[in-house]
């Protein structure tokens, strides 16, 4: 081959290769540029007015172009009112659609904080002169967002109120501006502040255990047993995390006294418990630990299957305290016996909302499942594995799914979950 021809051919090859490499580099950069170009800023600003019993809410969107096109949500007109803002607002009286300007805008409205629950005079959301306990869910109804494909939000929350008020949520504060909480849900494109929060003149205690950063907060002068709760968490979080390793790394426990609802309720990365609830009940179970297990589960029930979710939580209140030596073996046994006696008041498991006796009956099912699974697998698998798999599946829990997971572990159908044994079909 002629030498000059060979050198020309070699140079041509290198030139083409350089073009390909450069083109590949630009193609690789394009998605990154596209992602940053498809992020819109979402600010939630909430001002509490205790004398009115209201939270005045402003939702502000800032975007480089028309990424978030509209928000729509159903709302209770008895709780939300006074909608105004930029763009086009279509309000039918219980459904609102907000069409945003291309560069964003602000939607303003008022939300009633007080919300009754259960017996008369009890609340699961309440504002008083010096404090408020509520869920972020109460500030903005669940919203349906219409946005450019691939776009996502960077959201933050700021709360203000009367002089001397402070604020806490499960969200971390911004390092650059601590007045703002950073609202970030990895599995959502449109970030909305949810979970339990507290505002006003608060007492707050922080702690760390088993890789979990936790805060215990509530209104001052409410008789909240911060030290007792903190000790209870230190005893039991390590065991809880071994069963549910995906437990949130940061949680908030909100507590308050009357006239708040006298029970416990979980929310995303947070929970509420009444200040007078015992950490360990007379039957050996624990409302606080029950709600912590709900945080760990991360799943909800399919229609009619609430007993499964509640029974798993109640079973583990006893089991976790037994493993952590919070309960003796004798106390653990007595707890199961008391639940078994209570279960005798209920014949049917299936219902959209589980009752106390129904949950107690479900605990017996879970104990039988654990015993049988350990026996047929020679101790290789237990209810821990079933509960963990249900958490990872990310779908509403059903009887069919419970059987499928347990059967796959056992390698055979299990008598403890047979229709004849459960009388659910």
ZAGU-175357 format. One record per residue (C-alpha): residue number from 0; residue in three letters; y, z, x. Coordinates in steps of 0.25 Angstrom, whole numbers. Example, Ala and Ser with C-alpha at 12.3 -4.5 7.8 and 13.67 -1.06 7.14 Angstrom:
BEGIN
 num residu    py    pz    px
   0    ALA   -18    31    49
   1    SER    -4    29    55
//
This chain:
BEGIN
 num residu    py    pz    px
   0    UNK     0     0     0
   1    UNK    14    -4     5
   2    UNK    21     9    10
   3    UNK    34     6     4
   4    UNK    27     3    -9
   5    UNK    20    16    -9
   6    UNK    32    24    -6
   7    UNK    39    18   -18
   8    UNK    28    21   -27
   9    UNK    28    35   -22
  10    UNK    42    37   -24
  11    UNK    41    31   -38
  12    UNK    30    41   -41
  13    UNK    38    53   -37
  14    UNK    50    48   -45
  15    UNK    41    48   -58
  16    UNK    35    61   -55
  17    UNK    49    67   -53
  18    UNK    53    62   -67
  19    UNK    41    67   -73
  20    UNK    43    81   -67
  21    UNK    57    81   -71
  22    UNK    54    77   -85
  23    UNK    43    87   -86
  24    UNK    53    98   -81
  25    UNK    63    94   -92
  26    UNK    52    94  -103
  27    UNK    48   108   -98
  28    UNK    62   113  -100
  29    UNK    65   107  -113
  30    UNK    56   117  -121
  31    UNK    63   128  -114
  32    UNK    77   122  -117
  33    UNK    73   120  -131
  34    UNK    68   134  -133
  35    UNK    81   140  -129
  36    UNK    89   130  -137
  37    UNK    81   135  -149
  38    UNK    85   149  -149
  39    UNK    95   155  -159
  40    UNK   101   169  -158
  41    UNK    99   178  -170
  42    UNK   107   190  -171
  43    UNK   105   201  -182
  44    UNK   116   211  -184
  45    UNK   114   223  -193
  46    UNK   125   232  -197
  47    UNK   121   245  -205
  48    UNK   130   250  -216
  49    UNK   123   263  -220
  50    UNK   134   266  -231
  51    UNK   130   253  -238
  52    UNK   115   254  -235
  53    UNK   116   240  -229
  54    UNK   114   233  -216
  55    UNK   123   221  -214
  56    UNK   116   210  -207
  57    UNK   121   198  -199
  58    UNK   111   187  -194
  59    UNK   117   178  -184
  60    UNK   111   166  -178
  61    UNK   117   159  -166
  62    UNK   110   146  -161
  63    UNK   113   134  -153
  64    UNK   110   124  -164
  65    UNK   103   124  -177
  66    UNK    90   132  -174
  67    UNK    89   142  -185
  68    UNK    92   134  -197
  69    UNK    90   144  -209
  70    UNK    85   158  -212
  71    UNK    80   161  -226
  72    UNK    74   174  -232
  73    UNK    71   181  -245
  74    UNK    78   194  -247
  75    UNK    80   205  -257
  76    UNK    94   204  -263
  77    UNK    94   219  -265
  78    UNK    93   221  -250
  79    UNK   101   209  -244
  80    UNK   114   204  -248
  81    UNK   128   198  -244
  82    UNK   122   186  -236
  83    UNK   133   178  -229
  84    UNK   134   169  -217
  85    UNK   135   156  -210
  86    UNK   128   144  -214
  87    UNK   122   142  -228
  88    UNK   116   154  -235
  89    UNK   108   151  -247
  90    UNK   105   165  -255
  91    UNK    97   164  -268
  92    UNK    98   179  -270
  93    UNK    85   183  -263
  94    UNK    83   171  -253
  95    UNK    93   167  -242
  96    UNK    93   155  -234
  97    UNK   103   154  -222
  98    UNK   106   141  -216
  99    UNK   112   143  -203
 100    UNK   123   135  -196
 101    UNK   118   127  -184
 102    UNK   124   137  -174
 103    UNK   120   149  -182
 104    UNK   127   159  -190
 105    UNK   127   173  -197
 106    UNK   120   178  -210
 107    UNK   125   191  -215
 108    UNK   120   200  -226
 109    UNK   118   215  -230
 110    UNK   104   222  -231
 111    UNK   101   235  -238
 112    UNK    94   244  -229
 113    UNK    88   254  -239
 114    UNK    74   250  -244
 115    UNK    65   260  -252
 116    UNK    50   261  -250
 117    UNK    39   268  -257
 118    UNK    43   281  -264
 119    UNK    57   283  -270
 120    UNK    68   286  -260
 121    UNK    60   281  -247
 122    UNK    65   270  -239
 123    UNK    59   261  -228
 124    UNK    73   256  -224
 125    UNK    85   265  -226
 126    UNK    99   267  -221
 127    UNK   106   280  -221
 128    UNK   120   285  -216
 129    UNK   115   287  -202
 130    UNK   103   278  -200
 131    UNK    95   267  -205
 132    UNK    80   264  -204
 133    UNK    75   250  -208
 134    UNK    68   237  -204
 135    UNK    74   225  -198
 136    UNK    67   218  -209
 137    UNK    76   224  -218
 138    UNK    88   218  -212
 139    UNK    84   203  -214
 140    UNK    73   198  -223
 141    UNK    62   190  -217
 142    UNK    68   176  -214
 143    UNK    63   162  -214
 144    UNK    70   154  -202
 145    UNK    71   139  -202
 146    UNK    74   135  -188
 147    UNK    72   124  -178
 148    UNK    58   123  -173
 149    UNK    56   131  -160
 150    UNK    69   139  -162
 151    UNK    69   154  -161
 152    UNK    78   166  -162
 153    UNK    84   176  -152
 154    UNK    87   188  -161
 155    UNK    94   201  -160
 156    UNK    98   213  -169
 157    UNK   110   222  -168
 158    UNK   112   233  -178
 159    UNK   125   241  -180
 160    UNK   129   252  -189
 161    UNK   138   265  -191
 162    UNK   143   272  -178
 163    UNK   132   280  -171
 164    UNK   121   271  -176
 165    UNK   110   266  -167
 166    UNK    99   256  -170
 167    UNK    85   254  -165
 168    UNK    74   243  -168
 169    UNK    61   239  -161
 170    UNK    69   228  -154
 171    UNK    74   229  -140
 172    UNK    89   230  -138
 173    UNK    95   218  -130
 174    UNK    97   221  -116
 175    UNK   110   213  -115
 176    UNK   116   219  -128
 177    UNK   109   232  -133
 178    UNK   115   231  -147
 179    UNK   106   220  -150
 180    UNK    91   221  -153
 181    UNK    83   209  -148
 182    UNK    74   204  -160
 183    UNK    63   196  -154
 184    UNK    49   192  -161
 185    UNK    41   183  -152
 186    UNK    33   177  -164
 187    UNK    46   174  -172
 188    UNK    56   163  -171
 189    UNK    66   170  -180
 190    UNK    68   184  -175
 191    UNK    71   194  -186
 192    UNK    73   209  -183
 193    UNK    62   217  -190
 194    UNK    55   231  -189
 195    UNK    60   245  -190
 196    UNK    74   249  -185
 197    UNK    83   261  -186
 198    UNK    98   263  -186
 199    UNK   108   274  -186
 200    UNK   108   288  -179
 201    UNK    94   287  -173
 202    UNK    85   295  -164
 203    UNK    77   286  -155
 204    UNK    65   289  -145
 205    UNK    59   279  -136
 206    UNK    46   279  -129
 207    UNK    35   270  -122
 208    UNK    20   271  -123
 209    UNK     9   261  -120
 210    UNK    19   250  -117
 211    UNK    26   252  -130
 212    UNK    41   255  -131
 213    UNK    44   263  -144
 214    UNK    56   269  -150
 215    UNK    56   280  -161
 216    UNK    69   280  -169
 217    UNK    75   285  -182
 218    UNK    87   292  -188
 219    UNK    91   305  -182
 220    UNK    88   318  -190
 221    UNK    76   312  -197
 222    UNK    66   321  -190
 223    UNK    59   310  -183
 224    UNK    49   315  -173
 225    UNK    52   306  -161
 226    UNK    43   314  -151
 227    UNK    31   315  -160
 228    UNK    31   300  -163
 229    UNK    33   297  -148
 230    UNK    22   306  -144
 231    UNK    13   299  -155
 232    UNK    16   286  -150
 233    UNK    13   290  -135
 234    UNK    -1   295  -140
 235    UNK    -5   283  -148
 236    UNK     3   270  -143
 237    UNK    -7   268  -131
 238    UNK   -19   268  -141
 239    UNK   -12   259  -151
 240    UNK    -8   249  -140
 241    UNK   -23   248  -135
 242    UNK   -27   244  -149
 243    UNK   -15   235  -152
 244    UNK   -10   230  -138
 245    UNK     0   221  -145
 246    UNK     8   233  -150
 247    UNK    23   231  -149
 248    UNK    29   235  -136
 249    UNK    41   240  -143
 250    UNK    42   248  -156
 251    UNK    51   256  -164
 252    UNK    47   268  -173
 253    UNK    58   272  -184
 254    UNK    57   285  -191
 255    UNK    66   291  -202
 256    UNK    64   302  -212
 257    UNK    67   302  -227
 258    UNK    71   294  -235
 259    UNK    63   284  -227
 260    UNK    49   280  -232
 261    UNK    39   291  -228
 262    UNK    29   282  -220
 263    UNK    28   272  -209
 264    UNK    31   257  -208
 265    UNK    29   247  -197
 266    UNK    37   235  -193
 267    UNK    38   226  -182
 268    UNK    38   234  -169
 269    UNK    42   246  -177
 270    UNK    39   256  -187
 271    UNK    45   267  -196
 272    UNK    39   280  -199
 273    UNK    45   292  -208
 274    UNK    49   304  -200
 275    UNK    40   313  -208
 276    UNK    27   305  -206
 277    UNK    17   313  -198
 278    UNK    13   306  -185
 279    UNK    -2   309  -189
 280    UNK    -5   311  -204
 281    UNK   -15   321  -210
 282    UNK   -26   310  -211
 283    UNK   -24   308  -196
 284    UNK   -17   294  -197
 285    UNK    -3   291  -193
 286    UNK     8   283  -200
 287    UNK    15   281  -187
 288    UNK     3   276  -180
 289    UNK    -1   267  -192
 290    UNK    12   260  -191
 291    UNK    11   258  -176
 292    UNK    -3   252  -178
 293    UNK     4   242  -188
 294    UNK    14   238  -177
 295    UNK     2   236  -168
 296    UNK    -6   228  -178
 297    UNK     5   218  -181
 298    UNK    -2   212  -192
 299    UNK    -1   212  -207
 300    UNK   -11   211  -219
 301    UNK   -15   199  -227
 302    UNK   -14   201  -242
 303    UNK   -22   212  -247
 304    UNK   -26   216  -233
 305    UNK   -16   227  -229
 306    UNK   -27   237  -229
 307    UNK   -32   231  -216
 308    UNK   -19   232  -208
 309    UNK   -16   247  -214
 310    UNK   -31   251  -211
 311    UNK   -30   246  -196
 312    UNK   -17   254  -194
 313    UNK   -22   267  -201
 314    UNK   -36   266  -193
 315    UNK   -29   265  -180
 316    UNK   -19   277  -183
 317    UNK   -32   286  -182
 318    UNK   -39   278  -171
 319    UNK   -27   277  -162
 320    UNK   -24   292  -163
 321    UNK   -39   295  -161
 322    UNK   -39   286  -148
 323    UNK   -26   293  -143
 324    UNK   -31   307  -146
 325    UNK   -20   309  -156
 326    UNK   -31   312  -166
 327    UNK   -44   319  -162
 328    UNK   -57   313  -166
 329    UNK   -58   323  -178
 330    UNK   -44   320  -183
 331    UNK   -48   305  -182
 332    UNK   -60   307  -190
 333    UNK   -53   315  -201
 334    UNK   -42   305  -202
 335    UNK   -53   294  -205
 336    UNK   -60   303  -215
 337    UNK   -46   305  -222
 338    UNK   -44   291  -223
 339    UNK   -58   288  -228
 340    UNK   -56   298  -239
 341    UNK   -42   291  -243
 342    UNK   -49   278  -243
 343    UNK   -58   282  -254
 344    UNK   -46   281  -263
 345    UNK   -46   266  -261
 346    UNK   -57   255  -264
 347    UNK   -50   242  -261
 348    UNK   -44   238  -248
 349    UNK   -37   226  -251
 350    UNK   -22   227  -255
 351    UNK    -9   221  -251
 352    UNK    -4   235  -247
 353    UNK   -14   245  -242
 354    UNK   -14   260  -248
 355    UNK   -17   272  -240
 356    UNK   -32   273  -246
 357    UNK   -34   258  -243
 358    UNK   -29   259  -229
 359    UNK   -38   272  -227
 360    UNK   -50   263  -233
 361    UNK   -46   252  -223
 362    UNK   -47   262  -211
 363    UNK   -61   265  -214
 364    UNK   -64   250  -214
 365    UNK   -57   249  -200
 366    UNK   -65   261  -195
 367    UNK   -78   254  -200
 368    UNK   -74   241  -193
 369    UNK   -71   248  -180
 370    UNK   -84   255  -180
 371    UNK   -92   243  -184
 372    UNK   -85   234  -174
 373    UNK   -87   243  -162
 374    UNK  -102   244  -166
 375    UNK  -105   230  -167
 376    UNK   -98   226  -155
 377    UNK  -103   238  -147
 378    UNK   -89   243  -145
 379    UNK   -83   230  -140
 380    UNK   -74   229  -152
 381    UNK   -67   238  -162
 382    UNK   -56   238  -173
 383    UNK   -46   238  -161
 384    UNK   -50   223  -159
 385    UNK   -49   220  -173
 386    UNK   -35   226  -175
 387    UNK   -31   219  -162
 388    UNK   -36   206  -166
 389    UNK   -29   207  -180
 390    UNK   -16   210  -173
 391    UNK   -17   198  -164
 392    UNK   -21   188  -176
 393    UNK    -7   189  -181
 394    UNK   -11   186  -196
 395    UNK   -11   195  -208
 396    UNK   -24   203  -208
 397    UNK   -35   201  -218
 398    UNK   -49   205  -221
 399    UNK   -54   192  -216
 400    UNK   -47   193  -203
 401    UNK   -51   207  -201
 402    UNK   -66   203  -203
 403    UNK   -64   190  -194
 404    UNK   -59   198  -182
 405    UNK   -69   209  -184
 406    UNK   -81   200  -185
 407    UNK   -76   192  -173
 408    UNK   -76   204  -165
 409    UNK   -90   210  -170
 410    UNK   -97   196  -170
 411    UNK  -102   199  -184
 412    UNK   -97   203  -198
 413    UNK   -94   218  -199
 414    UNK   -99   227  -211
 415    UNK   -86   235  -210
 416    UNK   -78   223  -215
 417    UNK   -88   217  -225
 418    UNK   -82   214  -239
 419    UNK   -93   224  -245
 420    UNK   -88   235  -236
 421    UNK   -73   233  -239
 422    UNK   -74   229  -253
 423    UNK   -62   220  -251
 424    UNK   -68   206  -256
//
